[in-house]
Amino acid sequence: MNFSLKLHRSVRQACQDDLGPRAQEEPQTTDRSICIKVIGVAITKCVKRVHITCVSAISTRYVLAVLGCIGLGIIYGLKVNLHVAIVTMVNHTALGTTSSNLTAASDSICAGSEDNGTTSSQVEDGPFIWSSTIQGFLLSAYFWGYIVAQLPGGRIAELFSAKWVMFFSVAINVICTLLTPVMAKLHFGALIAMRIGEGIGGGVTFPAMHVMLAHWAPPNERSVMSSVVYAGTALGTVIFMLVSGIIAGSLGWEAVFYIEGGLSALWLLFWVILISDTPQTQRFISEEERNYIATSLNQGNAEVKHKEQLKMPWKSVLTSPAFLAILVAHTCSNWGWYMVLIELPLYMKTVLNFKISENAVLTAVPFLCMWLFSMLLSKTLDTLRAKKIISTTVARKLATGCASVIPMICFIILCYIGCHRTLAVVVMTIAVMSIGGMFCGFLSNHIDIAPNFAGTLMALTNTMATIPGIIVPVFIGKLLGKDHSIATWRIIFWTTVVLYIIEIVVYMLFASGEEQKWNKIEEEPGEAQPLKPQNIKENKDKEAQKENNSEVLKGSL
């Protein structure tokens, strides 16, 4: 009772302070309306305080990083789910590619698990009689769309909106994934069209996220934020490969695309509501964080106002050793990346003879290790950079070295490891894990050398780096079409080793982590821009000369 009286008096006093004499003159008639108003004001203030507290507690730039990570995870997950599902979509018995039908040399295939006999093979057979060549085209078709979308996506992201470019990329992948079962039954050509559509969406993701990171990532957090975002490719691969194998084994291959496509659509809602292109246009950000990002990047509203003035210095870019080093590293590294991303499930099944359920788990584990390794490595390198122990150039070279030297050694071991299945899995896990160094290595290097053109630079290198994605499935499909033996896989692995050697030599010699001169934007002085000191001096000299000339003219008159 006493509490109620105190509350009533407090509310009455607040109302009197708010409404003044009117509240005192009409106390009986205004009590209820005043009470409602005060409670409404109190609730509004409470909501504002909660919002401010939440914004202060959660870093908006890391909300971007996490959602970017999930977005790339979806893109890569919807790309690789076909690589797992196709094992159960194809009729291996009809094609004569099961272990019982292979007639190669004694080292052509390894002994499978105890229950991996004919019955298991028949259960895993699907309805489609697609040759190895057709399967190669189905897996590489993604990259046909991927390669043509790079440059347009990069420039659109830089000049208009990276947020909406990223939204489009996930949306088109979701739609094409949901249509995959229908198109596969219609004709494999229709499925190729869906894969090209997914590739167009996937092709703009890296340029778009590079533009977002250039606007949001402070230099001392660039490695960590880049690794968080791009490690989504590994995390998505892990989850989708694992889940795809489980779904395909229990519910059938069609369910893989319906379930994963439907759940992925939820991401679109969160991205639209929570993400903005720049800190300046973000609603859910504290002023402290906004100012911190702007100060660390030396940017203000000029970046938003002068977007249209960004002109790509093509000649300087294409003759820059720092950029060309990234280009070579990205292209050569992607051969090894697509080797493990696209062909690892096939190697596990046809050579090591794992079942689809075992295949999915053992293929996913290396990518989980990759994600964890990339997080640890990026944090370590950023800490060393912050303490001035190493430079950005050294950090990028160390990370790229991890992503090339270690997998190169692992591929050499795989050439001669034979049928030691456990050892083969361990070596492949180490190879895939170490490739994660690329996320804080050359993949972050574009932002270091030219943050103003990071999206276009990523588009350029990723366009070239997509060529291995097109070649690898066809190359391996042609080789394996005649022989599925370990000897054939040795040719594949040694080709990868040679490309890694090229990457190591070029990147270590020419890479740089310093901003390049051609990244600077030179603006003409206008009404909104003060004249440079040199221009002011020239104007004063001209005015003085005019005065002298006028005095001479007056004297002569």
C-alpha positions in Angstrom: 0.0 0.0 0.0 2.8 2.4 0.9 4.6 1.6 -2.3 1.4 2.4 -4.3 1.1 5.7 -2.6 4.7 6.6 -3.2 4.4 5.5 -6.9 1.3 7.7 -7.3 3.0 10.7 -5.7 6.1 10.2 -7.9 3.9 10.0 -11.0 1.9 13.0 -10.0 5.0 15.0 -9.3 6.5 14.0 -12.7 3.3 15.0 -14.4 3.3 18.4 -12.7 6.9 19.0 -13.7 6.0 18.0 -17.3 2.6 19.8 -17.7 3.1 22.7 -15.3 0.1 24.7 -13.9 -2.5 22.8 -16.0 -1.8 19.6 -14.1 -2.3 21.4 -10.8 -5.5 23.2 -11.9 -7.2 20.0 -13.1 -5.9 17.2 -10.8 -9.0 15.0 -10.9 -9.5 15.0 -14.6 -5.9 14.7 -15.7 -4.6 12.0 -13.4 -5.3 9.1 -15.7 -4.2 10.8 -18.9 -1.1 12.1 -17.2 -0.3 8.7 -15.8 -0.6 7.1 -19.3 1.7 9.8 -20.8 4.4 9.5 -18.1 4.4 5.7 -18.4 4.7 6.1 -22.2 7.6 8.5 -21.8 9.2 6.1 -19.3 8.9 3.2 -21.6 10.3 5.2 -24.5 13.3 6.2 -22.5 13.8 2.7 -21.3 13.8 1.4 -24.8 16.3 4.0 -25.9 18.5 3.0 -22.9 18.3 -0.7 -23.8 19.1 0.1 -27.5 22.1 2.3 -26.4 23.3 -0.5 -24.1 23.0 -3.2 -26.7 24.8 -1.1 -29.3 27.6 -0.3 -26.9 27.9 -4.0 -25.9 27.8 -5.4 -29.4 30.3 -4.2 -31.9 28.4 -3.3 -35.1 31.5 -4.0 -37.3 31.6 -7.6 -35.9 27.9 -8.1 -36.5 28.8 -7.3 -40.2 31.7 -9.8 -40.0 29.6 -12.6 -38.5 26.7 -12.0 -41.0 29.3 -11.8 -43.8 30.8 -15.1 -42.6 27.4 -16.8 -42.6 26.6 -15.3 -46.0 29.8 -16.7 -47.6 29.1 -19.9 -45.7 25.7 -20.2 -47.5 27.3 -19.4 -50.8 30.0 -22.0 -50.5 27.6 -24.5 -48.9 25.1 -24.3 -51.7 28.0 -24.6 -54.1 29.5 -27.8 -52.6 26.2 -29.6 -51.7 26.1 -30.9 -55.3 29.6 -32.3 -54.9 28.3 -34.5 -52.1 24.8 -35.1 -53.4 26.0 -36.1 -56.9 27.6 -39.3 -55.3 24.0 -40.5 -54.6 22.5 -38.9 -57.7 24.6 -40.9 -60.2 24.1 -44.6 -61.0 27.7 -45.9 -60.4 26.7 -49.5 -61.1 25.4 -48.6 -64.6 28.5 -46.6 -65.3 30.8 -49.3 -64.0 32.6 -47.0 -61.5 32.1 -49.0 -58.4 34.9 -50.8 -56.7 33.7 -54.2 -57.9 33.8 -53.1 -61.5 37.1 -51.4 -61.6 39.8 -53.6 -63.2 42.9 -51.4 -62.9 46.1 -52.4 -61.3 46.4 -53.8 -57.7 47.0 -50.3 -56.3 44.0 -48.8 -58.1 41.7 -48.8 -55.2 41.8 -49.3 -51.5 39.8 -51.8 -49.4 36.6 -50.3 -48.0 35.0 -50.7 -44.7 33.4 -54.0 -43.8 29.9 -53.0 -44.7 30.8 -51.2 -47.9 30.0 -54.1 -50.3 27.6 -54.4 -53.2 24.5 -53.8 -51.2 25.8 -50.4 -50.0 26.8 -49.5 -53.5 23.3 -50.3 -54.8 21.7 -48.3 -52.0 23.8 -45.2 -52.9 23.1 -45.5 -56.6 21.0 -42.7 -58.0 18.7 -42.4 -61.1 21.1 -40.5 -63.4 23.5 -42.1 -65.8 25.9 -39.2 -66.2 29.4 -40.0 -67.4 32.5 -38.6 -65.7 32.7 -35.9 -68.4 29.1 -34.8 -67.8 29.8 -34.8 -64.1 32.8 -32.6 -64.7 30.8 -30.1 -66.7 28.1 -30.1 -64.0 30.6 -29.3 -61.3 32.5 -26.7 -63.4 29.4 -24.9 -64.8 29.3 -22.9 -61.5 32.5 -21.2 -62.5 31.2 -20.2 -65.9 28.8 -17.9 -64.2 31.3 -17.1 -61.5 34.0 -15.7 -63.8 31.7 -13.3 -65.8 30.2 -11.7 -62.7 33.5 -10.7 -61.0 34.3 -7.3 -62.6 30.7 -6.0 -62.9 30.1 -7.0 -59.3 33.2 -5.3 -58.1 32.5 -2.0 -59.8 28.8 -2.0 -58.8 29.7 -2.7 -55.2 32.2 0.2 -55.2 30.1 2.7 -57.0 26.6 1.9 -55.7 26.0 -0.6 -52.9 28.0 -3.6 -51.7 25.2 -4.5 -49.3 22.7 -5.1 -52.0 25.2 -6.8 -54.3 25.7 -9.3 -51.5 22.0 -9.7 -50.9 21.5 -10.5 -54.6 24.3 -13.1 -54.5 22.7 -15.1 -51.7 19.1 -14.7 -53.1 20.0 -16.1 -56.6 21.8 -19.0 -55.0 18.8 -19.8 -52.8 16.4 -19.7 -55.8 18.6 -21.9 -58.0 19.2 -24.4 -55.2 15.4 -24.8 -54.7 15.0 -25.4 -58.4 17.9 -27.9 -58.7 15.8 -31.2 -58.2 13.3 -30.2 -60.8 15.9 -29.1 -63.3 18.0 -32.2 -62.8 15.0 -34.4 -63.7 14.2 -32.3 -66.7 17.7 -32.5 -68.3 21.3 -32.2 -67.2 21.5 -29.1 -69.4 18.8 -27.4 -67.2 20.9 -28.3 -64.2 23.9 -26.7 -65.8 21.9 -23.5 -66.2 21.1 -23.5 -62.5 24.7 -24.0 -61.7 25.7 -21.0 -63.9 23.0 -18.9 -62.1 24.5 -19.9 -58.7 28.0 -19.0 -60.1 26.8 -15.5 -61.1 25.6 -15.0 -57.6 28.7 -16.4 -56.0 31.0 -14.4 -58.3 30.1 -11.1 -56.7 30.5 -12.1 -53.1 34.2 -11.6 -52.7 34.3 -8.2 -54.4 31.3 -7.1 -52.4 32.7 -8.2 -49.1 36.1 -6.6 -49.9 34.3 -3.3 -50.4 32.4 -3.7 -47.1 35.6 -4.5 -45.2 37.4 -1.6 -46.8 34.7 0.7 -45.2 34.4 -1.1 -41.9 37.7 -2.8 -40.9 40.2 -0.7 -38.9 43.8 -1.5 -40.1 44.8 -3.3 -36.9 41.7 -5.5 -37.1 41.8 -6.2 -40.8 43.3 -9.6 -40.6 40.9 -10.8 -37.9 37.8 -9.3 -39.6 38.9 -10.7 -43.0 39.5 -14.1 -41.6 36.1 -14.1 -39.8 34.3 -13.2 -43.0 36.2 -15.4 -45.4 36.5 -18.3 -43.1 32.8 -18.6 -43.7 33.8 -20.4 -46.9 35.4 -23.1 -44.8 32.7 -23.2 -42.1 30.0 -23.3 -44.7 31.8 -26.1 -46.5 32.1 -28.1 -43.3 28.4 -27.7 -42.2 26.9 -28.2 -45.7 29.1 -31.2 -46.6 28.3 -32.9 -43.3 24.6 -32.1 -43.4 24.3 -32.9 -47.1 25.8 -36.3 -46.6 23.4 -37.1 -43.7 20.4 -35.8 -45.6 21.3 -37.6 -48.8 21.9 -40.8 -46.9 18.6 -40.7 -44.9 16.1 -38.6 -46.9 17.4 -38.8 -50.4 19.3 -36.4 -52.7 16.3 -34.1 -53.4 15.9 -33.2 -49.8 19.4 -31.8 -49.7 18.5 -28.9 -52.0 15.0 -28.2 -50.5 16.1 -28.1 -46.9 19.3 -26.2 -47.3 17.9 -23.7 -49.8 14.8 -23.0 -47.6 16.8 -22.5 -44.4 19.4 -20.3 -46.2 16.6 -17.8 -47.2 16.4 -16.7 -43.5 19.8 -14.9 -43.8 18.3 -12.4 -46.3 16.1 -10.9 -43.7 18.8 -10.3 -41.1 21.1 -8.8 -43.8 18.6 -6.3 -45.0 17.7 -5.1 -41.4 21.1 -5.1 -39.7 23.6 -4.2 -42.3 24.6 -0.9 -44.0 27.2 -0.1 -46.6 29.2 2.3 -44.3 29.4 3.3 -40.7 28.1 6.7 -41.7 24.8 5.2 -42.9 24.4 2.6 -40.2 21.5 3.1 -37.7 22.5 0.6 -35.1 25.9 1.9 -34.2 27.2 3.9 -31.3 28.9 7.3 -32.0 32.0 6.0 -30.3 32.4 3.1 -32.7 31.4 5.2 -35.7 34.1 7.8 -34.9 36.7 5.1 -34.1 36.3 3.5 -37.5 36.2 6.8 -39.4 39.4 8.0 -37.5 41.3 4.8 -38.0 40.5 4.8 -41.7 41.0 8.6 -42.1 37.6 8.9 -43.7 34.5 10.9 -43.2 31.5 11.8 -45.3 33.8 12.5 -48.3 33.8 8.8 -49.0 30.1 8.7 -49.5 29.9 12.0 -51.3 32.7 11.4 -53.8 32.1 7.8 -54.8 31.3 8.8 -58.3 34.8 10.4 -58.6 36.6 7.0 -58.2 38.3 6.3 -61.5 40.2 3.0 -61.8 43.9 3.5 -62.6 44.0 0.5 -64.9 47.6 1.0 -66.2 49.1 1.5 -62.8 47.2 -1.5 -61.4 48.2 -3.9 -64.2 51.8 -2.9 -64.0 52.1 -3.0 -60.2 54.3 -5.8 -58.9 52.4 -5.9 -55.6 49.1 -6.5 -57.4 50.6 -9.0 -59.9 52.0 -11.0 -56.9 48.5 -11.3 -55.5 47.1 -12.3 -58.9 49.6 -15.1 -59.3 49.2 -16.3 -55.7 45.4 -16.2 -55.9 45.4 -18.2 -59.2 47.9 -20.9 -58.2 46.4 -21.3 -54.7 42.9 -21.7 -56.1 44.0 -24.7 -58.0 44.8 -26.4 -54.7 41.7 -25.0 -53.1 39.4 -26.3 -55.7 41.2 -29.6 -55.7 40.2 -30.2 -52.1 36.8 -28.4 -52.3 35.5 -30.1 -55.5 37.4 -33.4 -55.8 38.0 -34.4 -52.1 34.6 -36.3 -51.8 35.4 -38.1 -55.1 38.9 -39.1 -53.9 37.5 -40.3 -50.6 34.9 -42.5 -52.4 36.6 -43.9 -55.5 40.2 -44.3 -54.1 39.9 -44.7 -50.3 36.5 -46.3 -50.8 34.6 -44.5 -47.9 30.8 -44.7 -47.9 28.7 -41.6 -48.3 28.1 -41.2 -44.6 31.8 -41.7 -43.8 32.7 -39.5 -46.8 30.6 -36.6 -45.6 32.1 -36.6 -42.0 35.7 -37.1 -43.1 35.5 -34.5 -45.8 34.0 -31.9 -43.4 36.5 -32.4 -40.6 39.4 -30.8 -42.5 37.4 -27.7 -43.2 36.5 -27.3 -39.6 40.2 -27.4 -38.7 40.8 -24.9 -41.5 38.3 -22.5 -39.9 39.8 -22.8 -36.5 43.4 -22.4 -37.8 42.5 -19.3 -39.8 41.0 -17.7 -36.8 44.1 -18.4 -34.6 46.6 -17.4 -37.3 44.9 -14.1 -38.1 44.6 -13.1 -34.4 48.3 -13.9 -33.9 49.4 -11.9 -36.9 47.3 -8.9 -36.0 48.7 -9.0 -32.5 52.2 -9.0 -33.8 51.4 -6.2 -36.2 49.9 -4.1 -33.4 53.0 -4.5 -31.3 55.2 -3.5 -34.3 57.0 -6.8 -34.2 56.2 -7.6 -37.8 55.1 -5.4 -40.7 51.9 -5.9 -42.8 54.1 -7.2 -45.6 55.7 -9.9 -43.4 52.3 -10.9 -42.0 50.8 -11.4 -45.5 53.8 -13.4 -46.6 53.8 -15.6 -43.5 50.1 -16.4 -43.9 50.4 -17.1 -47.6 53.5 -19.3 -46.9 51.4 -21.4 -44.5 48.7 -21.7 -47.2 51.1 -22.9 -49.9 54.2 -24.6 -48.5 52.4 -26.9 -46.1 49.7 -28.2 -48.5 52.4 -28.6 -51.2 54.3 -31.0 -48.9 51.0 -32.8 -48.0 50.2 -33.4 -51.7 53.6 -34.9 -52.3 53.0 -37.3 -49.4 49.6 -38.2 -50.8 51.3 -39.3 -54.0 53.1 -42.1 -52.3 51.0 -42.9 -49.3 49.1 -45.8 -51.0 46.1 -47.2 -49.2 46.9 -46.1 -45.7 43.5 -44.7 -45.2 44.0 -43.2 -41.7 47.3 -41.6 -42.6 45.7 -40.3 -45.8 42.9 -38.6 -43.9 45.4 -37.0 -41.5 47.6 -35.7 -44.3 44.5 -34.3 -46.2 43.3 -32.7 -42.9 46.6 -30.9 -42.5 46.6 -29.8 -46.1 43.1 -28.3 -46.0 43.7 -26.8 -42.6 46.8 -24.9 -43.6 45.1 -23.5 -46.8 43.1 -21.4 -44.3 46.2 -19.1 -44.1 45.1 -17.5 -47.4 42.2 -15.6 -45.7 44.6 -13.4 -43.8 47.3 -13.7 -46.5 46.9 -12.7 -50.1 43.1 -12.5 -49.8 43.4 -9.6 -47.4 46.2 -8.0 -49.4 44.0 -6.1 -51.9 42.7 -3.9 -49.0 46.3 -3.2 -47.9 47.6 -1.9 -51.2 44.5 -0.1 -52.4 41.4 0.2 -50.1 39.7 2.5 -52.6 39.7 -0.1 -55.3 39.6 -3.3 -53.2 36.4 -4.6 -54.8 37.7 -4.3 -58.3 41.1 -5.7 -57.4 39.5 -8.7 -55.8 37.3 -9.1 -58.9 40.4 -9.0 -61.2 42.4 -11.6 -59.2 39.3 -13.8 -58.5 38.4 -13.8 -62.2 41.8 -15.3 -63.1 41.6 -17.5 -60.0 38.3 -18.9 -61.2 39.9 -20.5 -64.2 41.3 -23.4 -62.1 37.7 -23.9 -60.9 36.6 -24.4 -64.4 39.6 -26.6 -65.4 40.0 -28.8 -62.3 36.7 -30.7 -62.7 37.1 -31.2 -66.4 40.8 -32.0 -66.1 40.2 -34.6 -63.4 37.0 -35.9 -65.1 39.1 -36.6 -68.3 41.9 -38.4 -66.4 39.5 -40.4 -64.3 37.3 -41.3 -67.2 39.9 -43.9 -68.3 41.5 -44.8 -64.9 40.4 -44.3 -61.3 43.7 -45.6 -59.9 46.0 -43.9 -57.4 48.5 -43.5 -60.2 46.1 -41.1 -61.9 45.7 -39.1 -58.8 49.5 -38.8 -58.5 49.4 -36.9 -61.8 46.7 -34.6 -60.4 48.6 -34.0 -57.1 52.0 -33.3 -58.8 50.3 -30.7 -61.1 49.1 -29.0 -57.9 52.6 -29.1 -56.4 54.1 -27.3 -59.4 51.6 -24.5 -59.2 52.2 -24.1 -55.5 56.0 -23.7 -56.2 55.2 -20.9 -58.7 53.0 -19.2 -56.1 55.6 -19.3 -53.4 58.4 -17.9 -55.5 56.4 -15.0 -57.0 54.6 -13.9 -53.9 57.7 -14.0 -51.6 59.6 -11.8 -54.1 57.1 -9.2 -55.1 54.3 -9.0 -52.5 53.8 -5.9 -50.4 51.5 -4.8 -47.6 51.9 -1.1 -48.1 49.4 1.3 -49.7 50.3 1.9 -53.3 50.7 5.4 -54.8 48.0 4.9 -57.4 45.4 4.3 -54.6 45.5 8.0 -53.8 42.5 10.0 -55.2 43.4 13.4 -56.6 40.5 15.8 -56.6 40.2 19.1 -58.3 39.6 22.1 -56.0 36.0 23.2 -56.1 33.5 25.2 -54.1 33.4 22.6 -51.2 37.2 22.0 -51.2 39.7 24.6 -50.0 42.5 25.5 -52.3 45.9 23.9 -51.7 48.6 26.1 -50.3 50.5 26.0 -53.6 47.4 27.3 -55.4 46.9 30.0 -52.9 50.4 31.2 -53.3 50.1 31.2 -57.1 46.9 33.3 -56.9 48.6 35.8 -54.6 51.5 36.1 -57.0 49.0 36.7 -59.9 47.2 39.4 -57.9 50.4 41.2 -57.0 51.5 41.1 -60.6 48.2 42.7 -61.7 48.6 45.4 -59.1 52.1 46.2 -60.3 50.9 46.3 -63.9 48.0 48.7 -63.0 50.4 51.0 -61.1 52.8 51.1 -64.1 49.9 51.9 -66.4 48.7 54.8 -64.1 52.2 56.2 -64.0 52.5 56.2 -67.8 49.2 58.0 -68.0 
